[in-house]
């Protein structure tokens, strides 16, 4: 895959993205350790959103603005400041401001003290609509908020679009075992947790510890027999059609039970070979956002994997804030993708026939 013309390297942007995500992860770890009920709000769609979501978005925006000085800055991100500007939100805004400033001070890279208004403005840098032209950062400040609140897996997911294509991605996974995921809870027997996955187009994918170990190249598994494959799916039953994925697994002959973990940590785990397949088939009517897949998808593809929709098309991140895709998303290695797609399409056809009136 060639790089967009005129951009021979994304090394500077990748370095800035890794720094931004690692700093945001530090704030998230602090909040998760000290989490109290007053830190949780409820957005209009009833999903919990914490001070860590906002604080993470602020830090990523601030670091990218400091480190990437060329061109205009555009970011497509999940949060905006609307709820924080309402009456009664003063306490949570103060908490976010304190957390961000404390994290910046402890890091020491920037001599900054942000006001509450600067915090709100930084959050609102994420209001871009993206699209097919120009450069747009794509951020999910905490992917897997329910996992975060529960003490499970979550990810800070940051990607860069250039002319509608994902050209780099970084996943910060503070609770993911650094070596491998070895059981259904997404944990391992090892003590070290915290993984930072990164990839730039044409340069492969890497993982390093969140505390700064040297990066190591990673690659997807080479399993070619579905009977030996294991698959990842969402921890939350409401996020996917488990009866459908069970049917696909049966058609494939998969023997292993599903590994259910929250967030794009699944993409990272797949990219380093912890499992063979990740699929996501949300309930009818759900629209996938680009920040839920941009970073994870390039980490997997640069690790030698493939990410497609259920019709076998590449994911299209150029249409704005939502993914233009068909039915579901599948990530696996090149050997397994043809058989996975075949079984998925058979299962979709059977599901449609079963639900249509005679």
C-alpha positions in Angstrom: 0.0 0.0 0.0 1.6 3.3 -1.1 1.7 6.4 1.1 -0.2 9.5 0.0 1.9 11.6 -2.3 4.1 14.2 -0.7 4.2 12.4 2.7 7.2 10.1 2.6 7.2 9.5 6.4 4.9 9.8 9.4 7.6 9.4 12.0 7.1 12.7 13.7 3.4 12.3 13.8 3.7 8.8 15.2 6.1 9.9 17.9 3.7 12.7 18.9 0.8 10.2 18.9 2.6 7.7 21.1 3.5 10.5 23.6 -0.1 11.8 23.6 -1.6 8.4 24.2 0.9 7.4 26.9 0.2 10.6 28.8 -3.5 10.1 28.5 -3.1 6.6 29.7 -1.4 7.9 32.8 -4.3 10.1 33.6 -6.8 7.2 33.0 -4.8 4.9 35.3 -5.0 7.6 38.1 -8.7 7.9 37.7 -9.4 4.2 37.6 -7.5 3.7 40.8 -9.4 6.5 42.6 -12.7 6.1 40.8 -15.7 7.4 42.8 -19.3 7.6 41.7 -19.2 11.4 41.3 -16.7 11.0 38.5 -19.3 9.3 36.3 -21.9 11.3 34.3 -24.5 9.9 31.9 -24.6 11.2 28.4 -27.8 11.3 26.4 -27.3 7.7 25.2 -26.9 6.6 28.8 -23.3 5.3 28.5 -21.1 6.2 31.4 -18.6 8.9 30.7 -16.0 9.7 33.3 -13.6 12.5 34.0 -11.0 10.3 32.3 -12.8 10.5 28.9 -12.6 14.2 29.0 -9.1 14.4 30.5 -7.8 12.0 28.0 -9.2 14.0 25.1 -7.7 17.2 26.5 -4.2 15.7 26.9 -4.2 14.2 23.4 -5.3 17.5 21.9 -2.8 19.5 23.9 0.2 17.2 23.1 -0.7 17.0 19.4 -1.0 20.7 19.1 2.4 21.2 20.8 4.2 18.5 18.9 2.7 18.7 15.4 3.0 22.2 14.3 2.7 21.9 10.5 -0.7 22.5 8.8 -4.1 23.2 10.4 -5.2 20.9 13.3 -8.3 18.8 12.8 -9.5 16.1 15.2 -12.6 13.8 15.0 -13.2 12.7 18.6 -16.0 11.2 20.7 -16.5 13.9 23.4 -17.6 17.5 23.3 -17.9 20.1 26.1 -21.7 20.6 26.0 -22.5 18.7 29.2 -19.6 20.4 31.0 -20.9 23.8 30.2 -24.2 23.1 31.9 -25.2 24.3 35.4 -24.2 21.7 38.0 -21.1 20.6 36.1 -18.7 22.9 37.8 -17.3 20.3 40.2 -16.6 17.7 37.5 -14.9 20.4 35.3 -12.7 21.4 38.2 -11.8 17.8 38.8 -10.8 17.4 35.1 -8.8 20.6 35.1 -6.9 19.5 38.3 -6.2 16.0 36.8 -5.0 17.4 33.5 -2.7 20.0 35.1 -1.4 17.4 37.6 -0.6 14.9 34.8 1.2 17.6 32.7 3.2 18.8 35.8 4.3 15.2 36.7 5.4 14.6 33.1 7.4 17.8 32.9 7.6 18.0 29.1 5.4 21.2 28.9 5.3 24.3 31.0 1.6 24.6 30.9 -1.2 25.4 33.4 -4.6 25.1 31.7 -7.6 27.2 32.7 -11.1 25.7 32.8 -11.9 27.5 29.5 -8.7 26.1 27.9 -9.9 22.6 29.0 -13.3 23.1 27.4 -11.7 24.5 24.2 -9.3 21.5 24.1 -12.2 19.1 24.3 -13.9 20.9 21.5 -11.0 20.5 19.1 -12.5 17.1 18.5 -15.6 18.5 16.7 -14.2 18.0 13.2 -16.3 15.9 10.7 -13.3 14.3 9.1 -13.8 13.3 5.4 -11.9 12.4 2.3 -9.5 15.4 2.1 -6.8 16.8 4.3 -5.4 15.3 7.6 -7.6 14.4 10.5 -6.7 12.9 13.8 -9.2 10.4 15.0 -9.6 9.8 18.8 -11.5 7.6 21.1 -10.3 9.0 24.5 -11.5 5.9 26.3 -12.7 3.0 24.1 -14.6 0.6 26.4 -15.8 3.0 29.0 -17.9 0.3 30.7 -14.8 -1.8 30.9 -12.9 1.2 32.4 -15.6 1.7 35.1 -15.8 -2.0 35.8 -12.0 -2.2 36.2 -11.6 -4.2 33.0 -10.0 -3.6 29.6 -10.1 -0.2 27.8 -8.0 1.6 25.3 -7.0 5.1 24.3 -7.2 4.9 20.5 -5.6 7.5 18.2 -5.2 7.4 14.5 -4.3 9.8 11.7 -6.3 10.0 8.4 -4.5 11.5 5.4 -6.7 12.0 2.3 -9.3 9.6 3.7 -6.9 6.8 4.6 -5.6 5.7 8.0 -1.9 6.2 7.9 -1.0 5.6 11.5 -2.5 4.3 14.7 -1.7 4.0 18.4 -3.5 2.0 21.0 -2.8 2.5 24.7 -4.1 -0.4 26.7 -3.2 0.2 30.4 -4.8 -3.1 31.7 -3.8 -5.4 28.9 -1.1 -8.0 29.9 2.2 -7.0 28.2 3.0 -10.4 27.0 -0.2 -12.1 26.0 -3.9 -12.6 26.9 -4.3 -16.2 28.1 -7.8 -16.5 29.5 -11.4 -15.4 29.2 -11.1 -12.4 31.5 -8.4 -10.9 29.3 -5.7 -11.3 31.9 -2.5 -13.4 32.1 -0.5 -15.1 34.7 2.3 -12.5 34.4 2.4 -9.5 36.6 3.3 -6.8 34.0 0.3 -5.0 32.4 0.1 -2.0 30.1 0.8 -2.2 26.4 1.3 0.5 23.8 0.7 -0.7 20.2 1.7 1.5 17.3 1.8 1.3 13.5 2.5 3.5 10.5 1.6 2.7 6.9 4.2 0.6 5.3 6.3 0.3 8.4 4.9 -2.6 10.3 3.4 -2.7 13.8 5.1 -2.7 17.2 4.3 -3.1 20.9 6.1 -1.6 23.9 5.2 -1.3 27.6 3.4 1.8 28.6 6.3 2.6 30.9 8.7 2.9 28.0 10.4 -0.4 27.1 11.9 -0.6 23.6 9.4 -1.4 20.9 9.2 -4.9 19.5 7.8 -5.9 16.1 4.6 -7.9 16.2 2.7 -10.0 13.7 -0.6 -11.8 13.6 -0.7 -15.6 14.1 -0.1 -17.9 11.2 -2.9 -20.4 12.0 -4.6 -21.6 8.8 -7.0 -24.2 10.3 -10.1 -22.7 11.9 -10.3 -25.7 14.3 -7.1 -24.3 15.9 -8.3 -20.7 15.9 -9.6 -18.7 18.8 -11.7 -15.6 18.5 -12.2 -12.3 20.3 -15.5 -10.6 20.7 -17.0 -7.9 22.8 -17.2 -8.4 26.6 -20.6 -6.7 26.7 -23.4 -8.9 25.3 -25.3 -5.9 24.2 -22.5 -4.8 21.8 -22.8 -7.8 19.5 -25.1 -10.6 18.3 -23.6 -13.5 20.2 -26.1 -16.1 18.8 -24.9 -15.1 15.3 -21.2 -15.2 16.2 -21.8 -18.6 17.8 -23.3 -19.8 14.5 -20.4 -18.6 12.5 -17.9 -20.2 14.9 -19.8 -23.5 14.6 -19.7 -23.3 10.8 -16.0 -22.6 10.8 -15.4 -25.5 13.2 -13.8 -23.3 15.9 -13.2 -25.4 19.0 -12.0 -22.8 21.5 -14.5 -20.7 23.5 -14.6 -16.9 22.7 -12.2 -14.6 24.5 -14.4 -11.6 25.5 -12.6 -8.4 26.4 -13.6 -4.7 26.1 -12.4 -2.2 23.6 -9.8 -2.0 20.7 -7.5 -3.9 23.1 -8.8 -6.8 21.0 -7.2 -5.4 17.9 -3.9 -5.1 19.8 -4.1 -8.7 21.1 -4.9 -10.0 17.7 -2.0 -8.1 16.1 0.5 -9.8 18.3 -0.9 -13.2 17.8 -2.9 -13.8 21.0 -5.8 -15.0 19.0 -6.7 -15.7 15.4 -10.0 -13.8 14.7 -11.8 -10.8 15.9 -15.3 -10.1 14.7 -18.0 -7.6 15.6 -21.6 -7.9 14.4 -23.6 -5.2 16.2 -27.4 -5.2 16.4 -29.4 -3.9 13.5 -29.5 -0.1 13.3 -26.2 0.5 15.1 -23.8 2.8 13.2 -20.1 2.2 13.7 -18.0 5.3 14.3 -14.5 5.7 12.8 -12.8 6.2 16.2 -13.9 2.7 17.2 -11.8 1.0 14.5 -9.3 3.4 12.8 -6.3 2.9 15.2 -7.0 -0.8 15.7 -7.4 -1.7 12.1 -4.0 -0.3 11.0 -2.3 -2.0 13.9 -3.7 -5.3 12.6 -3.0 -4.7 8.9 0.5 -3.5 9.5 1.0 -6.7 11.6 0.2 -8.7 8.5 -3.5 -9.1 9.1 -6.6 -8.2 7.2 -9.7 -6.1 8.2 -12.8 -6.3 6.1 -16.6 -5.8 6.4 -18.9 -8.7 6.0 -19.0 -8.4 2.2 -15.2 -8.5 2.0 -14.7 -4.8 1.4 -12.0 -2.7 3.0 -13.3 -0.3 5.7 -13.8 3.2 4.4 -12.8 5.9 6.9 -13.3 8.8 4.4 -17.1 9.3 4.8 -17.0 11.4 8.0 -17.6 10.4 11.6 -19.3 7.1 10.7 -18.0 4.0 8.9 -19.6 3.3 5.5 -19.6 -0.5 5.8 -21.8 -3.6 5.5 -23.2 -5.6 8.4 -20.1 -6.4 10.4 -16.4 -6.2 10.8 -13.9 -9.0 10.7 -10.2 -9.0 11.4 -7.9 -12.0 11.0 -4.9 -13.3 9.1 -4.7 -13.7 5.3 -5.0 -17.5 5.5 -8.2 -17.6 7.5 -10.1 -14.6 6.0 -11.5 -16.4 2.9 -13.1 -19.2 5.0 -14.3 -16.7 7.7 -16.0 -14.5 5.1 -17.6 -17.5 3.5 -19.1 -18.7 6.8 -20.2 -15.2 7.8 -22.0 -14.7 4.5 -23.7 -18.1 4.7 -24.8 -17.2 8.3 -26.2 -13.8 7.1 -28.1 -15.5 4.3 -29.6 -18.0 6.7 -30.5 -15.3 9.2 -32.3 -13.3 6.5 -34.2 -16.4 5.3 -35.3 -17.3 8.8 -36.6 -13.8 9.5 -38.4 -13.3 6.2 -42.1 -14.2 6.0 -43.0 -17.2 3.8 
